[in-house]
C-alpha cells in the first residue's frame, strides 16, 4: 500500500517574485521559500502547507495570463528571459483559508513553472489526487426556499454559492420550492436519488427539517422499514445533507459548523465533509408525528412559538416580542415525565468538554450500541411536577444569541438527548436561568433545574388520565377558549391559566401534548465536520492567500 506521505513531486517554482521549493504528497501541498542567505534562515512565515483534501481546484494559466505581482500590487506580463518568448506556464491552486469566528474563505496561490511540461505534470498530479477523494460530491440536488428568513435564499445561492460549486466542478440540479413541504414531498416520491451524491437545502431550520423528513422517509420505504413505528430501528440515510444558511435562526448550521455563513457552508460541501447526527422520532399513541433534530420544547419555548405564529407579520422580531410576553405570563404546567437514562455512555450534560470536530465520544458510538447497549441496562424513571419548561436538546442548540446553547455539552451523534426540566419558580429565578444561556455560568447549577442524558422519554399532562382524555377536553373547551381568547391573549395577568402548553418541535407546533420520543443514533449525515477548535484558526496571516 502506498504511503500517504510519499513524495510525488518536488520542484523549484516561483510565487510572485520569490523562488519556492514546492512539494506534493498524497496528503499535503507545501511550498517553502528558498533561502538565499543567512537572512532567511530563521525567517517566519516562509513555509506554507495545504491539506490536499482542502484544495478546491487547480486551473492552468494561459501564456498571456502568466503574471507576477510588483511591489505596488499591479500585475504585469512575464516572459522567459532565456528564449525571449512566453515560454513559462503557471497554474493556480484554490484552497480553503480559515478566518476568524470559524469562517472559511476561498484563497488562491499561483505557481509559475519554467517549462510547460513541468506545469502540466503538476496540474495532472494534483487533479489525480483530487479525483481519488471519493468523499467529494460530483452531483448535488439543491432545494431553495425563496421565502425563508429575509427572502434572500435565491440571491445567496446564485451570487455566493453557485460560483463556488462551478469553480470546484460540482454539478447541480436546482429546484426552487413553491409551497410548504414541497422539498419533502419531492424527496419522498419523485427524486431520483441514485443520481446524486448529496442533497443541499438553501434556507433555515424549517427547510432543513423538510429535507430530513423526506430523505429519512424515502430511505425507510426503499429499505422495507416502517417509518411510522415507534419501536422500529430506522435505517441510516446514505446521502449527506448540506445546509446553506438563509433563514431566521439557522441553529443547526451554527451548531455543526460554528457560523451562519453561506460561503463557509458551501466550502464544507465542496471538500466533502461528513458529520453524523442523531434524529429523534416523536410519536403520540403509537402514531408518528415528526422527526426532531435540534430542540423539543414544552412550556416556555412552546408558548413562545405558539404566540409568535400569530405575529408572523412582525418578521424575526416576533420572537423577541413573544419571548418577553411569555416570560411575563409565567405559566407553569403539571405533568409526568418518564425517561430511560443513557447507560454506558461517556460524559454527562454538565461536562466542561464540548462536542467538537473529531469528537471521540461520537466517533466511538455505533448504531449497534443503540440496539444492545442502552435500553436493556437502564430502568425507566419518573418525575411528576409543575414545570415552566421541558426541553430535549439533541445538540447544543447554539446560535449567535446564545453561543453556548441550551445544553452546551450535548453531542451530535452519541445516541442521546439531554432532557432539561425547569421546575416552577419565581420570575426572577427563571430569568437567571435564561440569562445563563448567554454567559459562562453553569445554567444547570440551580436548585429548580435538573438535566438528564436519555435515550427515550415520554410526557403525559397531569390533567388527563390518558391523552385521549386530553383531546376530548380540548374539543369540549374549544368554544370557551375562543370566547375568552381575546382577554387571555392580551391580558396575561388574568387568573386564567391554561392547563396545557404546546410542543415546539424544531420550530413547528405539535398537535398533541402527550408524546413518546426516541433517539435514533447517527440516522443522518451532514456536509460538516463539527465545530473546529480555536487552535485551528490561529494562523490567519498567509502571504500566499491572494
Secondary structure, DSSP 4 states (H G I P E B T S, - for coil): ---TT-EEEEEEEEETTEEEEEEEESSEEEEEEPP-SGGGTT-TT-EEEEEGGGEEEEEEEPGGG-EEE-TTS-EEE---TTTSSS--EEEEEEEEEE-GGG-EEEEEEEEEESSHHHHHHHHHHHHHHHHT-TTS-SEEEEEE-SSSTTT-HHHHIIIIIHHHHHHTT-EEEEEE--STTHHHHHHHHT--GGG-SEEEEEE-HHHHHHHHHHHHHHHHHHTT--TT-TT--PPPPSSEEEEEE-SS--HHHHHHHSS--HHHHHHHHHTT--EEEEEEEEEETTEEEEEESSEEEEEHHHHHHHHHHTTGGGTTHHHHHHHHHHHHH---EEEEEEEEE-TT-S--TT-S----TT-HHHHH--HHHIIIIITTT--EEEEEEEEEEEEEESS---BTTBSS-SSTT--SSSS-EEEEEEES--HHHHHHHHHGGGSSS-TT-STTEEEEEEEEEEEEETT-SSHHHHHHHHHHTHHHHHHHHHHHHH-TTSS---S---EEETTEE-S-SSEEEEEEEEEEEES---PPPGGGG-----TT--
